[in-house]
Amino acid sequence: MSQLKVLLIQPNYRRIYAYAKNKEITPIFPPFGLAYIAAVLKKNNIPVKILESNVFDLNHEQIKKEIEEYNPNIVGITSTTSMIEEAHEIALLCDEKIKVIIGGVHASSLPEETLEKFERFDFLVRGEGEFAMLELVQKKPLEKIKGLSYRKNGKIKHNAPRELNNQLDELPFPSRELLPMDKYFSAGAKQTPSDYILSSRGCPYQCIFCADHLVHGRKFRFRSPENIIKEVEELHKRGVKDWDFIDDNFTLINERVEKFCDLMIQKGLNKKMSWRCANGIRVDRITLELLKKMKEAGCYMVSLGIESGNEEILRNMKKDINLEKVRMAVKWCNEVGIETRGLFMFGNLGENEKTMQDTIDFAKSLNLDTASFHITIPFPNTEYWNIVKKEGEIYPKNYRDYIAYGNVIFKHGELNEKTLLKMQTKAFKEFYFRPKIVFKALKSMNSLRKIKVYFNAGIAFLGINK
């Protein structure tokens, strides 16, 4: 049996997002989904390469040249909803003898439509892709590969879903050696070089706007503290000084986090490295005691998934938190000295100008260090998407419109583009143009680069939302 050679491609989202064209302010994160797939393929002695067209800002001509030079048998592409058309354009660059596989959240959300609309995708992987990809490369009979969708005799076939991987400790660490790790960037890093760790998958909560469960399911699955520490030690040997937990639910099980923190302290790693939870943690899954332990173990920043400053809107979105829990979480973080970023959303179910102003006022009442105010996107096959399709209108001309800044893709109730963009701009101005916040920002800007990033970010945002 001849061995197949695999090329995994991260599309260039700078072609889609207006703000991303400003390289000074664009956070660039590693495609760990591809890096985990690559690690599993490498463990099984399959030649694999990752083409990072986003970091290097590659155009189609450059991507095509890279594909031709590597000459793979299989190309795997990951894609969000906003990137699916770009992903297909990349697929069209491949020689027809190459088999192209599409994966990621959009493929998992709308597998039938994706294969119907985008003819150059030969196969589609639903859910987590490591082992479906491995079996495909190993030439297992198509009908026996769980989680795979494909065409047969002119019809689209969807195999049974793949069971969720409950043994995350058995996965090899992501293949960072195939990625330009020194090129990834986030303004929030305390030290450099910095990195990223994924310690869990899945979410048991029911938030109506979230599409993550379409890939990772509702069951929370996690790596052991001992396994995470092994990865931290590996990063330390490579010279990494800082990392970000990119989990959706890092603190869901307090005991796991406490054990991880104890190991950090016992091994002295808390004196050598620092870490943050910038992707967001739930305000109801932390305690003062846990935050103290996290601080001692090297944690210096957390993002809090607050979403709204209105109790009714929180109930509508099934967030399952209340404003008092938010206040306590921020208070505890302040008390132990952990920086806080509030994550807020405009355009949730039942919103109007008053409820959005409630969110602005609530954000300002909290002693947060920073805040972000996103416009909600009803992503395909989420509960909110189905509600808006039935009761309102989704009107993008293409999936490239599914972006959170400078664009609104739906109308529902009192929500429309003019109102949402106005309130988003108002929120940023009211929150950040306060002496307290300006002073905090100046204190945190310990480098010329950081000052430049924050300045350019403000200019870029105000320019997008004119």
Secondary structure as UniProt FT lines:
FT   STRAND          6..10
FT   HELIX           13..15
FT   HELIX           19..21
FT   TURN            23..25
FT   HELIX           32..43
FT   TURN            44..45
FT   STRAND          48..52
FT   TURN            53..57
FT   HELIX           60..70
FT   STRAND          74..78
FT   TURN            82..83
FT   HELIX           84..91
FT   TURN            92..93
FT   TURN            96..97
FT   STRAND          99..103
FT   HELIX           105..109
FT   HELIX           111..117
FT   TURN            119..120
FT   STRAND          123..125
FT   HELIX           130..137
FT   TURN            138..139
FT   HELIX           142..144
FT   TURN            146..147
FT   STRAND          148..152
FT   TURN            153..154
FT   STRAND          155..158
FT   HELIX           168..170
FT   HELIX           176..178
FT   HELIX           181..183
FT   TURN            187..188
FT   STRAND          194..197
FT   STRAND          200..201
FT   TURN            208..209
FT   HELIX           213..216
FT   STRAND          221..222
FT   HELIX           225..237
FT   TURN            238..239
FT   STRAND          242..245
FT   TURN            250..251
FT   HELIX           254..266
FT   TURN            267..268
FT   HELIX           269..271
FT   STRAND          274..281
FT   HELIX           283..285
FT   HELIX           288..296
FT   TURN            297..298
FT   STRAND          299..307
FT   HELIX           311..316
FT   TURN            317..318
FT   HELIX           323..336
FT   STRAND          339..346
FT   TURN            349..350
FT   HELIX           353..365
FT   STRAND          370..375
FT   TURN            380..381
FT   HELIX           383..391
FT   STRAND          393..394
FT   HELIX           399..401
FT   STRAND          410..412
FT   TURN            413..414
FT   HELIX           417..432
FT   HELIX           435..444
FT   HELIX           448..464
//
